Amino acid sequence: MSQIAEVIQAPLFARQKKKLNKTQRKKLDEAVKTIMADPAAGKAKSGDLQGVLVYKYKIGNKQVLLAYEVVGTTLYLYTFGSHQNFYQKLSKYIHQ
């Protein structure tokens, strides 16, 4: 895959990011940098979430899922959160 030239945050992603504390935001930024360096770092989803990739990272002992999509050289950041209802909320958000 090619190098990422542009990053676009979905409104939901931006709202969630505002609510994070400093250390959580730093971990999220590290995860985004990892994805920018290797866009295929996440696991591709199938079914109604086809085209979306989910990257997993940890904050303390909690696992956080980060949903994104790469189109050309643009990285679209959709949402992040814990596993509980993550895929249902993501599917609802993408297909609204």
C-alpha positions as CSV (number, residue, x, y, z in Angstrom):
1,M,0.0,0.0,0.0
2,S,1.0,3.6,-0.5
3,Q,2.0,6.1,2.1
4,I,-0.8,8.1,3.8
5,A,-0.9,11.7,2.7
6,E,-4.1,12.9,4.4
7,V,-6.0,11.9,7.6
8,I,-9.7,12.6,7.9
9,Q,-11.6,12.2,11.2
10,A,-15.2,11.3,11.2
11,P,-17.3,13.6,13.4
12,L,-18.0,10.7,15.8
13,F,-14.2,10.1,16.1
14,A,-13.5,13.8,16.9
15,R,-16.2,13.9,19.6
16,Q,-14.9,10.7,21.2
17,K,-11.3,12.0,21.1
18,K,-12.3,15.2,22.9
19,K,-13.4,13.2,25.9
20,L,-10.1,11.4,26.4
21,N,-7.6,12.3,29.0
22,K,-4.0,13.1,28.1
23,T,-2.5,9.6,28.4
24,Q,-5.4,8.0,26.5
25,R,-5.1,10.6,23.7
26,K,-1.3,9.9,23.5
27,K,-2.0,6.2,23.1
28,L,-4.6,6.9,20.4
29,D,-2.2,9.2,18.6
30,E,0.5,6.4,18.7
31,A,-2.1,3.9,17.2
32,V,-2.9,6.3,14.4
33,K,0.8,6.8,13.7
34,T,1.3,3.0,13.5
35,I,-1.6,2.8,11.0
36,M,-0.1,5.6,9.0
37,A,3.2,3.8,8.8
38,D,1.5,0.5,7.9
39,P,-2.1,0.9,6.6
40,A,-2.6,-2.8,6.6
41,A,-1.9,-3.1,10.4
42,G,-5.5,-3.7,11.2
43,K,-7.7,-6.7,10.5
44,A,-10.0,-6.4,7.5
45,K,-13.7,-6.9,8.2
46,S,-16.2,-8.7,6.0
47,G,-20.0,-8.6,5.5
48,D,-21.6,-5.2,5.9
49,L,-18.3,-3.8,7.2
50,Q,-16.4,-4.8,4.1
51,G,-13.5,-2.3,3.4
52,V,-13.2,-1.3,7.1
53,L,-10.1,-2.3,9.0
54,V,-9.9,-2.6,12.8
55,Y,-6.7,-2.0,14.7
56,K,-6.4,-3.2,18.3
57,Y,-4.2,-1.5,20.9
58,K,-4.1,-1.4,24.7
59,I,-4.5,1.4,27.2
60,G,-3.4,-0.1,30.5
61,N,-5.1,-3.5,30.7
62,K,-8.0,-2.5,28.4
63,Q,-8.1,-3.4,24.8
64,V,-9.3,-0.6,22.4
65,L,-10.5,-1.1,18.9
66,L,-10.0,1.6,16.2
67,A,-12.0,1.4,13.0
68,Y,-10.5,3.0,9.9
69,E,-10.5,2.8,6.1
70,V,-7.8,3.6,3.6
71,V,-8.9,5.0,0.2
72,G,-5.9,5.8,-2.0
73,T,-3.6,7.9,0.1
74,T,-6.3,9.1,2.5
75,L,-6.9,7.5,5.9
76,Y,-10.5,7.8,7.3
77,L,-10.8,7.4,11.0
78,Y,-14.3,6.3,12.0
79,T,-14.5,5.4,15.7
80,F,-12.8,3.7,18.6
81,G,-13.8,2.0,21.8
82,S,-14.1,-1.1,23.8
83,H,-15.3,-4.4,22.2
84,Q,-18.7,-4.2,23.8
85,N,-21.2,-3.4,21.0
86,F,-18.4,-1.9,19.0
87,Y,-19.2,-3.6,15.7
88,Q,-23.0,-2.9,16.1
89,K,-22.4,0.8,16.7
90,L,-19.8,1.0,13.8
91,S,-22.2,-0.7,11.4
92,K,-25.0,1.6,12.4
93,Y,-22.8,4.7,12.0
94,I,-21.4,3.7,8.6
95,H,-24.8,2.8,7.1
96,Q,-26.8,5.8,8.4
